[in-house]
Structures are given as C-alpha cells and as structure tokens.
Amino acid sequence: MYGWCPIRAGVKTALAAPHNAVALRETPAPLDNSREILHDAAMVKLCTWLFIGAGLASLAAGCGPASDRNGKTADLFDEPTPLVSAITRAQFESLSRQISGQYAEEVASAQANLRLDLRWDEVRFGAGSAKSRSTWLLSVYGGSARTPESTLDGLALIVCHEWGHLVGGPPFLRPDIAAEGQADWFATRSCLKELWHDDPDMNRNMALRPGTAEDPAPDEHARALCGITGTLDGDHSGDAAREPSPDALLCLRAQRASWAAMNMSTARRGNPPPSFATPDRSVATTTLTGYPSAQCRLDTMAGGAAAAAGDATAERPRCWFAGDEGE
C-alpha cells in the first residue's frame, strides 16, 4: 500500500507514535522462520499507510519492503485515529472473515493455514498481509474503521487489496506477493465482485444512495466508467431503458468503494482525494511494483471495476503497468 513499515516479527513491533515518539509493543510471532527486521525511529516515522498523496511517495520509498523472506506486506501504521466511525466491531470482524472465506481454497491449495489478526482495539490505521511456507497472515487494524471518512465498503476494498497481495498474481513485488498496483486491480476486478455479485438489490441501494461528504454520489466520469450515461436521479427500477444493469450497478458500487478508500487515507495527511475526472496520464517505461500515485491507484481500481462489469477495453493503467508481467 502507500508506505511500508518494517516489522520485527515475533519480538517487538515499532509503531509510529504521536509526538515523534516510538512505542514498542509485544506481539506474538505471526510466521514461522521469521527474521527480525531492525529499524530506528527515523525509519518508523517515514512509514505510512496505503493511499497517501503522491507528494509523499519519496518518503514511502524510503521505508523499503518489510521482509523478502516471508513476503510480508506491512501496509500499516499511522497516528491514532479518532473513535468516530459508525462501523461496529461486529461489522469489522464479519466483513474481514467473509472476504477471507472467499479464498479458503487457495489457502488449502498452498497447504497453508490462514491466520486472521483482527485488532479492533488497535487505534492505528492500517492493514497487512504475509506468507510463509505454512502460514498466510492477514492483519486489519481497528483504526482503519474509525476515521471520520470510514465507510464499510471502503474497508472492504482495503481488505480485498490485502488479499490481492496474497492471490492476485503477477506482476509481483517479490516472489508470490503481488505488486501494489496488481493488488488494487485485483480488489475491484475480482474480490469485490465475488463479495457482492449475489446481492443485486443491495448493490443497487449502495450504488444509488444519496451522496454525503464522505461518500459523494458518483459523478458523470464514474458513471461513464461503468457504461452508464445520463443522470441517475429518481427511481428507474421499472424503466428497463433507464435502469442500469446489475453489472453496471455493482461496478458503480465498487467505484464508490474505491473513492471512499482513497478518501479515508488521503484525508489522514490533509490531502484532497484523487478524482475520476483527472486520470494519471503518466506512462511507466517499466512496470512499477511499488506505490504509484494516489491518482494512479484510483484509476487502477476504477479500471478493475469496469473490467468486472464486462468492459473488454478496461486494462491496468499505464501509469504503473508497462505491459510486462515481470518475474
């Protein structure tokens, strides 16, 4: 995600604490054959989570990958978040388990065990994933559900992104751990579609619900990505000519989740969220496996949602994907 925080597995975890302090907290060893990743306070303060604006990309790069042995993607840690969200602990845990249940077959095929580390009481904002020979780890921190901008669908996208690291395929960040852009693409192209495709009524309600500051109604650009032209005002459920298809409504719901997740994270740094109206036009000459710009990430999620709805022209954007799957 948008900043790597190295973790000393099985010993102590150094967390970025307020007032430029470093807090040390005992944590159980999540993986077998772990090795310690040492880092100092200066490194910790560079580590930020997921969707920070492009202006901090150079800082995120300074943190470096957490562990090339265990494939740990420590996409976590920020300042403590206020306890203001309407998301409940039951929703936080149920959603994380439901999404993880979608990939039980993949875990079993790898002859691994899944460890879900759902830390509702953790005040920091973040999530992470890791692999070893016998254990897959998914961590989600309660602070991710308690920002003023948090939405349940935005949280679903964050969890799906972590599963994208584990099962999203190439291009890879390191062996068998999907690149950041690929994890974003997988989140909307596959994970959210599987999560929501059997509930068209809820998809319609979530796609067409009135907008708020934290979750604005889709603009014309977001609608166009889902093949929807014109406005969505009023109830057209009885008008086959104007009612969007179930696939288009699922796509629109995923677009709203993508924007919500980006807003949840960029707001943490006082940055405005990216926009569907201003795609990143940069062209990568080689595939970027780390963190693209916040705008590029929204473009990637938007394209994945469109592809999931059947748009054969939708593809991973060139702002990070150069057309090569990598090693």
C-alpha positions, 0 to 999 in steps of 0.5 A, a space after each residue: 500500500 502507500 508506505 511500508 513499515 518494517 516489522 520485527 516479527 515475533 519480538 517487538 513491533 515499532 509503531 509510529 507514535 504521536 509526538 515523534 515518539 516510538 512505542 514498542 509493543 509485544 506481539 506474538 510471532 505471526 510466521 514461522 522462520 521469521 527474521 527480525 527486521 531492525 529499524 530506528 525511529 527515523 525509519 518508523 516515522 517515514 512509514 505510512 499507510 496505503 493511499 497517501 498523496 503522491 507528494 509523499 511517495 519519496 518518503 514511502 520509498 524510503 521505508 523499503 519492503 518489510 521482509 523478502 523472506 516471508 513476503 510480508 506486506 506491512 501496509 500499516 501504521 499511522 497516528 491514532 485515529 479518532 473513535 468516530 466511525 459508525 462501523 461496529 466491531 461486529 461489522 469489522 470482524 464479519 466483513 474481514 472473515 467473509 472476504 477471507 472465506 472467499 479464498 479458503 481454497 487457495 489457502 488449502 491449495 498452498 497447504 497453508 493455514 490462514 491466520 486472521 489478526 483482527 485488532 479492533 482495539 488497535 487505534 492505528 490505521 492500517 492493514 497487512 498481509 504475509 506468507 510463509 511456507 505454512 502460514 498466510 497472515 492477514 492483519 486489519 487494524 481497528 483504526 482503519 474503521 474509525 476515521 471520520 471518512 470510514 465507510 464499510 465498503 471502503 474497508 472492504 476494498 482495503 481488505 480485498 487489496 490485502 488479499 490481492 497481495 496474497 492471490 492476485 498474481 503477477 506482476 509481483 513485488 517479490 516472489 508470490 506477493 503481488 505488486 501494489 498496483 496488481 493488488 488494487 486491480 485485483 480488489 475491484 476486478 475480482 474480490 469485490 465482485 465475488 463479495 457482492 455479485 449475489 446481492 443485486 438489490 443491495 448493490 443497487 441501494 449502495 450504488 444509488 444512495 444519496 451522496 454525503 461528504 464522505 461518500 459523494 454520489 458518483 459523478 458523470 466520469 464514474 458513471 461513464 466508467 461503468 457504461 452508464 450515461 445520463 443522470 441517475 436521479 429518481 427511481 428507474 427500477 421499472 424503466 428497463 431503458 433507464 435502469 442500469 444493469 446489475 453489472 453496471 450497478 455493482 461496478 458503480 458500487 465498487 467505484 464508490 468503494 474505491 473513492 471512499 478508500 482513497 478518501 479515508 487515507 488521503 484525508 489522514 495527511 490533509 490531502 484532497 482525494 484523487 478524482 475520476 475526472 483527472 486520470 494519471 496520464 503518466 506512462 511507466 517505461 517499466 512496470 512499477 511494483 511499488 506505490 504509484 500515485 494516489 491518482 494512479 491507484 484510483 484509476 487502477 481500481 476504477 479500471 478493475 471495476 469496469 473490467 468486472 462489469 464486462 468492459 473488454 477495453 478496461 486494462 491496468 493503467 499505464 501509469 504503473 503497468 508497462 505491459 510486462 508481467 515481470 518475474 
